Structures are given as structure tokens and as C-alpha cells.
Amino acid sequence: MKTTIDTDRSEVIVEENGQTSYFPMETAEAFDAVARAYLRVGWDTKYVYSFSWLGRPIIQLPDDMIRAQELIYKVKPDVLVEIGVAHGGSLIYYASIMRAMDKGRVIGVDVDIRKQNRKAIEEHPMFDGISLIEGDSISDATFNKVKSQISEGEVVMVFLDGNHSQKHVLRELELYSSLVAKGSYILAMDGIQEDLVGAPRSQPDWGHNNSAAAARDFVKQNSDFEICEPGPQFNEGQVTKFVTYWPSAYIRRKN
């Protein structure tokens, strides 16, 4: 796809699949084309590596974090399980939302929680709402440790942000979806990889080996779940599509 932004004519020109389309600047279609270019340029320039939350690097697209906040407030989970800890910024973010709601706690899981990151998380003012589990997320031992920290009847939400390969995420979905109650969600994050083949830091197999593919495979095999993007909870504008690194991520238990 080729996108041209013509500010003199106030239009966005999109050339794709042999067709050329002209969208006035004030249209949702123009915004969508520019947003897709923004996501690609943002990946190439490591834009998401420039944010922190309450002092900890978060490495997430701000749009996705605001949408996650909307979903957390809507569902009001008792427990949010995040696979993938890294610097701990997103754990701190989710814990701060829980504290603001005066409800819930966060469990962070990672195969390798680096010493300096663990120290920073454990010393953070939000740590009283966080527990850490180190281990392979798809091992029975790790899953059982997570499960042991959840009481019967608690509403659980799960965010998968560790290993993003199709096989690994599919196995995580098979395991951790069992914790998710009706109406709650399990998110398979960073499916943007399927649109990044050929970009810096990408892999040739990302077109099929990614978390979005795992999400689609999972719902085909599990009729109790559906890919269901919540949509904006407030919107006085024309744009309804999310600007996101998480396409096909929002998996909702419907039964």
C-alpha cells in the first residue's frame, strides 16, 4: 500500500491492489490510512520505547493502554494476569487502575524476571497490588501457581504479552482461558506482527506466525469464545476503528 498525504488539497491518497482512492482529510477513511502508516513508522522508529508509567518503562502504544483501561473499568476484574513482565511498566499501570477502582490485583508472569526489574517492581508503591511468578507460562507448574492465587468466583482477565509465536500463544489461550469468566476477556497482544514482515526487527514468518493468527485459530476451536473488540466507550467523532498494535486481540468468553 502506498499512502500520500496531500495537505495542499486536504486529502489522503491510497494506492492499494491496483486501485487509487482519494479521501478528504475529514473522513474516517483518511484517518485509517494515516494511522496504518503511523503504526508502521512507529515500529520502525521504536516509538513505543519512549513511554513510562509512574517511573517504569511501559513499551506499549498509548492508544492500546487507554483502551485497556476502558476494558478493565468495564469488566472490573478481581484479578488481572499479565504474561510478560519486562520492565514492569504495564504491571504498574494495571495495578494503579485497580487501586483507583479500589478493587483487584495483578499477577505478573515471565520466564525471566531480570534482577534489576524485579527490584524496581518490588520497591514500587504499587507493589502491594502485584505478585510475581517466574516460569514458562505454558508449563503446568507455572499455570498451577497462577491458579493457586485465584479464589473461586473471582472475575479474571488475562493479557498475553510474552512470547508472541502462534504456537506459544495458542497454548497460552488453551490454558489461561479456563480462568476467564463469562463476559471477561483474554487478550492476545501484538498481532501487529502479521503486518510488519520486511520491517526492521521483524521475522520472515511473521505473516502467519503471530498472536493474531493464534487468536483466530483459538476461537475457531472454542465456540464459547469470540473475538470481540469492545469499541470506543465514548465517541463524539467519526473514527470507530482502534489505532492498535493488538488486532484480533480481544477474545471474550460469551458462554
FENDAPE-V282132 format. One record per residue. RES is the residue in one small letter. PHI is phi in degrees with one decimal (NA if undefined). NEAR is the number of other ideal C-beta (glycine too) atoms within 8 Angstrom. Layout:
RES/PHI/NEAR ; RES/PHI/NEAR
//
This chain:
m/NA/7 ; k/-115.9/6 ; t/-118.6/12 ; t/-120.6/8 ; i/-101.8/7 ; d/-107.8/9 ; t/-72.2/5 ; d/-65.0/4 ; r/-97.1/5 ; s/53.7/8 ; e/-148.0/10 ; v/-114.8/14 ; i/-109.2/12 ; v/-119.6/12 ; e/-110.2/10 ; e/-152.7/8 ; n/52.9/3 ; g/78.5/3 ; q/-118.3/6 ; t/-117.8/6 ; s/-121.0/9 ; y/-118.6/7 ; f/-117.8/12 ; p/-59.2/8 ; m/-53.4/8 ; e/-82.7/6 ; t/-100.2/9 ; a/-64.4/9 ; e/-64.9/9 ; a/-64.6/13 ; f/-61.1/10 ; d/-61.8/10 ; a/-64.5/13 ; v/-67.3/11 ; a/-62.9/10 ; r/-63.4/11 ; a/-67.7/9 ; y/-60.7/9 ; l/-63.7/14 ; r/-68.4/11 ; v/-64.8/9 ; g/-62.0/10 ; w/-64.5/13 ; d/-61.3/8 ; t/-98.0/6 ; k/57.5/7 ; y/-56.9/9 ; v/-70.0/10 ; y/-85.7/7 ; s/-127.9/5 ; f/-126.8/11 ; s/-140.2/8 ; w/-130.9/12 ; l/49.1/10 ; g/93.0/6 ; r/-115.3/13 ; p/-57.0/9 ; i/-111.0/13 ; i/49.6/10 ; q/-142.7/11 ; l/-69.8/12 ; p/-53.8/7 ; d/-56.8/9 ; d/-65.8/13 ; m/-67.5/13 ; i/-66.2/8 ; r/-64.2/11 ; a/-62.4/11 ; q/-60.1/9 ; e/-60.5/11 ; l/-68.6/12 ; i/-60.8/15 ; y/-67.2/9 ; k/-67.8/8 ; v/-81.4/11 ; k/53.5/9 ; p/-69.3/12 ; d/-78.1/9 ; v/-137.8/14 ; l/-116.9/15 ; v/-99.6/14 ; e/-115.1/15 ; i/-91.0/13 ; g/107.2/10 ; v/-99.7/13 ; a/51.3/10 ; h/-80.8/10 ; g/92.6/13 ; g/-60.7/15 ; s/-71.8/15 ; l/-59.3/14 ; i/-62.2/17 ; y/-59.8/12 ; y/-64.7/14 ; a/-64.0/14 ; s/-68.7/11 ; i/-66.4/11 ; m/-58.7/14 ; r/-64.4/9 ; a/-62.6/6 ; m/-82.0/10 ; d/58.4/4 ; k/-160.5/6 ; g/96.7/11 ; r/-149.2/11 ; v/-122.8/15 ; i/-114.7/14 ; g/-105.0/14 ; v/-124.5/16 ; d/-153.6/14 ; v/-67.7/8 ; d/-148.9/5 ; i/-92.7/9 ; r/-63.8/6 ; k/-54.2/5 ; q/-69.0/6 ; n/-73.0/12 ; r/-59.6/10 ; k/-60.6/8 ; a/-65.7/11 ; i/-68.3/16 ; e/-67.6/8 ; e/-91.8/6 ; h/-78.6/12 ; p/-57.9/5 ; m/-87.4/12 ; f/-66.4/10 ; d/-66.9/5 ; g/-106.9/10 ; i/-131.1/14 ; s/-126.7/8 ; l/-117.1/13 ; i/-128.3/11 ; e/-100.3/8 ; g/162.3/10 ; d/-66.6/6 ; s/-60.6/16 ; i/-97.9/9 ; s/-82.5/8 ; d/-60.8/5 ; a/-62.4/7 ; t/-67.2/13 ; f/-58.5/12 ; n/-66.8/8 ; k/-65.1/10 ; v/-62.4/14 ; k/-60.5/8 ; s/-67.5/6 ; q/-93.8/8 ; i/-116.5/9 ; s/-90.1/5 ; e/-58.4/3 ; g/89.5/3 ; e/-74.9/9 ; v/-84.8/10 ; v/-117.2/14 ; m/-124.0/16 ; v/-129.2/15 ; f/-115.5/15 ; l/-101.7/16 ; d/-139.3/9 ; g/-109.4/12 ; n/-72.4/7 ; h/-99.2/10 ; s/-68.2/8 ; q/-57.9/12 ; k/-63.2/8 ; h/-67.3/13 ; v/-65.6/15 ; l/-60.3/11 ; r/-67.1/9 ; e/-60.5/14 ; l/-61.9/15 ; e/-62.8/7 ; l/-76.4/10 ; y/-79.7/14 ; s/-62.9/14 ; s/-66.4/5 ; l/-88.4/10 ; v/-88.8/12 ; a/-83.9/7 ; k/-54.7/6 ; g/89.4/7 ; s/-96.4/13 ; y/-130.8/13 ; i/-124.4/15 ; l/-107.2/13 ; a/-100.7/17 ; m/-86.1/13 ; d/67.9/11 ; g/-66.6/16 ; i/-55.4/13 ; q/-54.5/12 ; e/-66.8/13 ; d/-101.9/9 ; l/-114.8/11 ; v/-59.0/10 ; g/96.6/4 ; a/-80.2/9 ; p/-56.7/5 ; r/66.6/4 ; s/-96.3/10 ; q/-120.3/6 ; p/-59.6/6 ; d/-92.5/6 ; w/-63.1/12 ; g/-59.0/8 ; h/-125.1/8 ; n/-100.4/10 ; n/-155.9/15 ; s/-71.9/15 ; a/-64.5/14 ; a/-62.6/12 ; a/-63.0/15 ; a/-62.1/16 ; r/-66.3/10 ; d/-63.8/10 ; f/-63.3/15 ; v/-69.9/11 ; k/-64.4/6 ; q/-91.8/5 ; n/-134.5/8 ; s/-70.2/4 ; d/-77.4/6 ; f/-122.4/13 ; e/-144.1/7 ; i/-78.5/11 ; c/-144.0/9 ; e/-65.8/7 ; p/-61.5/9 ; g/82.9/5 ; p/-58.9/6 ; q/-85.7/7 ; f/-142.8/4 ; n/-159.1/7 ; e/-108.4/3 ; g/-111.7/4 ; q/-97.6/7 ; v/-84.0/8 ; t/-117.2/7 ; k/-83.1/7 ; f/-69.2/8 ; v/-89.7/8 ; t/-150.5/12 ; y/-90.7/11 ; w/-118.9/14 ; p/-64.3/9 ; s/59.0/10 ; a/-85.6/15 ; y/-82.9/12 ; i/-106.7/17 ; r/-108.1/11 ; r/-78.8/14 ; k/-100.1/9 ; n/-134.1/5
//
